[in-house]
Amino acid sequence: MLLQGPAAARGLVPLVLLLALSGPAAAQPAPAATTAPSGPTPTPVAAPPDTAAPAAAPLTAPAVAPTATPAASPAPAPTPSPSPTPEPWAALQILDSAVPPGEMRRLAWRTGFGYGLVDEPVPVLVARGSSRGPTLCLTAAVHGDELNGIEIVRRVVSGIDPTALKGTVIGVPIVNVHGFQRRSRYLPDRRDLNRYFPGDPEGSLASRVAHDFFGRIIAQCEQLVDVHTGSFYRSNLPQLRADLREPAVVEMTKHFGAITVLHSSAADGTLRGAAVAAGIPAVTMEVGEPNRLQADDVALAVKGLETLLAGMEMSGKRRLWDRAQPVFYESRWVRVDRGGILFSAVELGQSVRPGDVLGTVTDPLSNVYTEITAPIAGRVLGRALNQFVMPGFAAFRIGIETTETEVAEEPPQPSDEAAAADDDQPPN
């Protein structure tokens, strides 16, 4: 049925509303009428619950991501400088000669002073290893009457195979060839060469000889062993005299096997003292007595030096020892109180206690003898040979088992030879 007139108008509103709610426009609700139309009020048609449109979300500006500041480029790593290339292991330049790697040469040192025996050539034995390594110097007969050291240096150097050696060994078996030829401790001018190092080119003859030897040979060394014997009719247990306040010297002494070590500051003018002052670790090796060749002592010293070469990684020849290395930080000389004929009652290396008899001194006229007793406990490191002695003569040297700390708290003791021989000449 068609509605006409006002009724048609009234019926058309719900129909239009229904069509609007069921269509796409339902998202926007129709505004409420402000004036009620005339006639009966139409019943509003409710939209189904499942078709109700949600409220429109408010419009917002799109989020803009912050512009990232580009990170700074890392600084390029510094290019490491290339490590310096070591110089090739070349020939050793010494005494105006070149000793190639892997060879042994016998050279000669001449002072060039132009005076008779002073210009006598001194043999210098050089073993240049086939590969790089330290330079060890061995010297002997700085005092011309000390024969053991000559044989020790000769045996050690002649036993080296330079093709298997790492580094260089320089051996001078007879430094004081002038004293050696005269069976004398001294140079021709009656001076003790071992009181004039490092020497003076404008000094006495001894000073000039010392200066030339030190500058032309010892300056080539990186370590030094100066071999000596007892002086003035005394004999020494094979031992090292070393300044144990020097760390490099202490390290050096550890490579001699079981050779005894005695702490001793070097006397002024000694080759050992001058070498250490120049930055060259050095020790004195004391072996036996003067004017004699003592086979057992020589063999022990050779074994110690070969052990040193192995410890310095210069040689692969290993030597075994059946005992530990004794180290003494202090020693004391025992002097006689009466003159007469001295007879020793102890052996080198023997341990003694306070009151033990070390020897006797007998007056040859009255036949009265006096015992010499040990004032302390220790080990006999040196002793005088049987001979006629005067009161005050230094007859026995006792090594005392003290610690390094105890020695540091005491005043320094006299050097070895100065304590034993008061008539040594000081350098002028």
TADA-V76915 format. One record per helix or strand. SS is the DSSP state (@ for helix, = for strand). FROM is the first residue (numbers start at 0). LEN is the number of residues. If there is no record, write none. Layout:
BEGIN
ss | from | len
SS | FROM | LEN
SS | FROM | LEN
END
This chain:
BEGIN
ss | from | len
@ | 4 | 18
@ | 23 | 4
@ | 48 | 3
= | 91 | 3
= | 96 | 3
= | 102 | 7
@ | 115 | 4
= | 121 | 7
= | 130 | 10
@ | 147 | 11
@ | 161 | 3
= | 165 | 7
@ | 176 | 5
@ | 192 | 3
@ | 204 | 12
@ | 217 | 3
= | 222 | 6
= | 233 | 9
@ | 246 | 7
= | 259 | 4
@ | 270 | 7
= | 280 | 9
@ | 294 | 17
= | 326 | 2
= | 329 | 6
= | 339 | 5
= | 350 | 2
= | 356 | 6
= | 368 | 5
= | 377 | 7
= | 386 | 3
= | 393 | 7
@ | 403 | 5
@ | 415 | 5
END
